[in-house]
């Protein structure tokens, strides 16, 4: 327990240290050394980048979810900050967008077509 506390020093969140999965006990926060990182493969794609982000919370239904739209917003910011995506490089379909961009089946299909519309063999 002392090693776990030392590993977590400086973190503001209080982790739940219970699990039903033995594999979770191999994590660094359980006083185990992390596995060596796999070597990163170079990015061989060229051409424009595109992303289709879909967040559906099913608002107003008995199946309403929390956080799906937040996940899209987080991914949008990550794509901008880490990978240089611009607004025109992303198709965002959520219930927070104008109604014509809500994630209905037809819009999702259109988004998939947009995503692969300019794809070429060999990347891009």
N, C-alpha and C positions, 0 to 999 in steps of 0.2 A: 504494500500500500504506500509506503514511503517513496518508492521509486516512481509509482504512478503520480503521486502528488508533485514530485520533482519534475517529471516530464510535462505536467500540465501547468507549471508555474507561468504566470503571465496571461493565461487565458481567462476571459471574463465569463464564459459560459460554464455552467455546471453540467458535466456529462452524466448520463445515466450509465452506470457501470454494471448493468445487468444484461444478460443476453441468453438466447436460447440456441445460438449458433456458435459452435466451438471455434469456427474459423475466425470469428471476431476477436477471440482471445489472443490471436497472433499479432495484433496491431501494436504499433509503437507505444500507444498510450497504456498498454498493459505491460510495460517494461520490457518489451521485446525490441530488438533492433529492426529497423525497416529493411525490407528486401531491396537490393540494389535496383536502381531505375534501369529500365530497358533503354538502349540507345535510341535516340530520336531519329526517325527516318526523315531525310530532307523532303521538303515540299516540292513535288515535281509538277504540280498543276500550274498552268499559266492561263491568262485570260481573265475575264470578269468573274468575280465571286458572287454567289447568290445564296440567299437563305430564305426558307419558308418557315415562319414561326406561327404556330397555332395554339391558342389558349382558349379552352372552353370550360367555363365554370357551371354551365347549365343553370344560370340564375333563375330563381322563381320556380324551380321544380323540386320535387321530393329528392332528386339526386344531386342537388347543388353541391359543388365542390368549392374548396377554398385554395387559393394560391396558384391556380393554373395561369391566370393572366399575369400575376406577379412573376412567375417563372419566365414568361415570354419577355416581360420588361427587363428582367435580369439578363437574359440571353441577348437581347437587343443591345444593351449597354456593353456587354462583354465583346460582342462582335464588332462594335464600333471601336472600343478602346484597345482590344488586343489584336484585332485582325484587319482594322482599317475599313470596315464596311461603311458605306454611306446609306442614307435613307432609301435611295433608289435601288440598292443592292438587296433590300429585304422586302418581302411581302408579309405583312403582319395581319393575321386574322384573329381577332378577339371580339368579345362582346363590348369592349371599351372603344372600339373603332367605330367610324360611321357605319350605319346599318348596312350599306352596300358591301362592307368588308367583314361582316359577321361570318363566322366559320360554318356556314351551311355547306351541304355536300357539294353543290355546284361551285361555290367559291373555292373549296378545297381542291377540287378537280382542276379548276382554272389555275390555282396556285401551283399545282404540280406541273401543269403544262408550261407555265411561266418559268418554273425552276429549271426544267430541262429543255426549254425552247431554243436556246442558242448553244447547247452542248455540242461538242465536236469530239471525234475519236482522238484519244491521246491526251485528254484533259481540257480544261478550260470551261 
